[in-house]
Amino acid sequence: MTALVLVLLGSIFLEFSTSLGKYEVKHKKESLYAFGFLSGFWSLIILLITGLFIRDEFIFSLASLPTFGLRAVLEVGLVFLTLHAVLEADRSTYSFLRVLTIPLLLLVDLSLGYAISTTQIIGIFIVITTVLFLIFHHDLSKKGKLLCLASAMLAVVVISLYKYNITHYNSVEAEQSLMIFINLVVLAAAGRIQKHENVLANFKRPLFLVQSLAMGAAGTLLSFAYVFAPASIIVTIERSCGVLASIISGRVYFHEKHLYLKLLAGAAIIAGIALTTL
């Protein structure tokens, strides 16, 4: 139940911040690099405060360097891939296709010995079947499809490495804050080189500050959710909630099509979510 609450709250903040960021980038009010930087900044601050002063569990093991280093390289690639996918794809297309991370994570969890019940497997199967139906019946926009699929596949490795590290070596605060710091440095450098901008200047604008704070809350909540359940279950709930939220935001803010079909698919995904939490 703890994992479910954390993911639900995190998903709400995530959709709000992502939709706002996409709108701002598309209307040339912020760059893609600034969007990425704003998305991670407050997560870093919150995790540092939590780890150093609240829970006093800022633990990083040198034994984790091989897996942490591999994750850092892949994570940077995933950040840029995801940013471009968010910008180019419809909100609902992006969220539906990212659900494909789940069956691969399920296989990883099973291979690592996590207990996944038959009911949970059925729930995940319903979610995946719904998404595949939409893909093969061409009811999702083609814009950014390949970027979304590539993001979903790479996320399997990154999430598995994260779960492995916080299970065997590092605290959530240390693992995630160090990873986010690396991403922020790369994004700030990319913004300076490519756009000749100072990404920190965006904090002077109240709307960007709200966007960043919402993403910070989302990142923190979702990071801790992995402590309480297998990765495949957390991602199933998070990405399924993201689908439902993106259907609404996609229709309201970006005027996407096929609303009723997507709502029907969303209902099927809700059923799948319910089964994964039993």
LINGI-V242976 format. One record per helix or strand of 3 or more residues. SS is the DSSP state (@ for helix, = for strand). FROM is the first residue (numbers start at 0). LEN is the number of residues. If there is no record, write none. Layout:
ss=SS from=FROM len=LEN
ss=SS from=FROM len=LEN
This chain:
ss=@ from=1 len=25
ss=@ from=31 len=23
ss=@ from=61 len=27
ss=@ from=90 len=8
ss=@ from=100 len=11
ss=@ from=117 len=19
ss=@ from=144 len=24
ss=@ from=171 len=24
ss=@ from=198 len=6
ss=@ from=205 len=20
ss=@ from=230 len=24
ss=@ from=258 len=18
